[in-house]
Amino acid sequence: MNQLPLHGLTVLEFSQYLSGPSAGLRLADLGARVIKIERPGTGDACRHLSIKNLWVDGDSLLFHTINRNKESFTADLKSAEGQKHIKKLIATADVLTHNFRPGVMESAGLGYEAIQKLNPCLIYGAISGYGKEGPWKDRPGQDLLLQSMSGLAYTTGNEQDNPMPFGLSIADSLCGAQLVQGILAALVRRGKTGKGALVEISMMETLLDFQFEFLTTYHSSGQLPRRSRNNNGNPLLSAPYGIYATADGHIAIAMVNIPQLAQAIESQQLATYTQEQAFSHRDEIKAILAGHLAENPTRHWLERLHAEDMWAMEVLDWQTLTAHDGYKVLAMEQPVTTTKGKRIITTRCPIRIDGEMLFSEKPAPTLGQDNIKIELELRGMDNIPSGNY
């Protein structure tokens, strides 16, 4: 694609770990120039966050996946020179993001009110763990802790299981995506009015919004949702919704009519239940179904269920998934060659624009990689008015 939608926009990323950098990654993939502002010597803390002890070019593999397609500029915000450089960048930038605890950017002289004086047209995006007010505002905004605090850990697993978190950093990913939505909306308004904006989002609010079905049901009924005793898939949904073991793997079954399911899989026991009993007798139905499905392999059941156009699919691991034609046709793999020549495979931006996939092979930057280039640019900024966009 010759001109990506955000081409010409500059984003200053004062973010670390996952939530803020994931927003920066998406903005970069959409064409924005994203400059990571990092601490001299150490940089983004994610550089040192090892996942399965996987390192690439001295930084964590995770850092490389979430910070590809960006530049790195180091600046000591406690020094006069560092402040001078940063304020010059801010004066002509379009977007600034950070995910520090409330008060951190203010203490560095980079809070929203101070920034407005430098660049009233700037879109200022701030992520926090729990918002700027209340008894939790200074608590660490870490994904597992947020999943636990928000009630999300009670949606997964069976009734007798302990609270169970998602197997990935869902709060970080969702929060970054919602920050992008807010930033894009603010950019649209700026295009109409010339007005900048403060876009704020917290990980807690993100996870509460994510659970809108559960919270709406709770507020309406006053009752907590109860997980299935067997094969829980969603506490709000009736049988057979869940994942079941077969003779050689697992199968997922979504919303399916019980009598039709009984006929498709030839289960006389299941045929004794009506669709009206799908929730009131959920655990009984699921137990019968689990025992029946364990008798034959996955392919046997899928052939019967798909013949009746029922919602069921095989449960795949990553090895099986990536070998499948259904995966290959999506072309989700993004090769990246690091600055030191190491080749890694990550995922591309999932958005398509005018039918085109968005790929970018630009690797994550080494710490301070772009200092010389950006400092040369800063020398030419003295006569550029702030808020240019």
Disulfide bonds with the S-S distance in Angstrom:
none
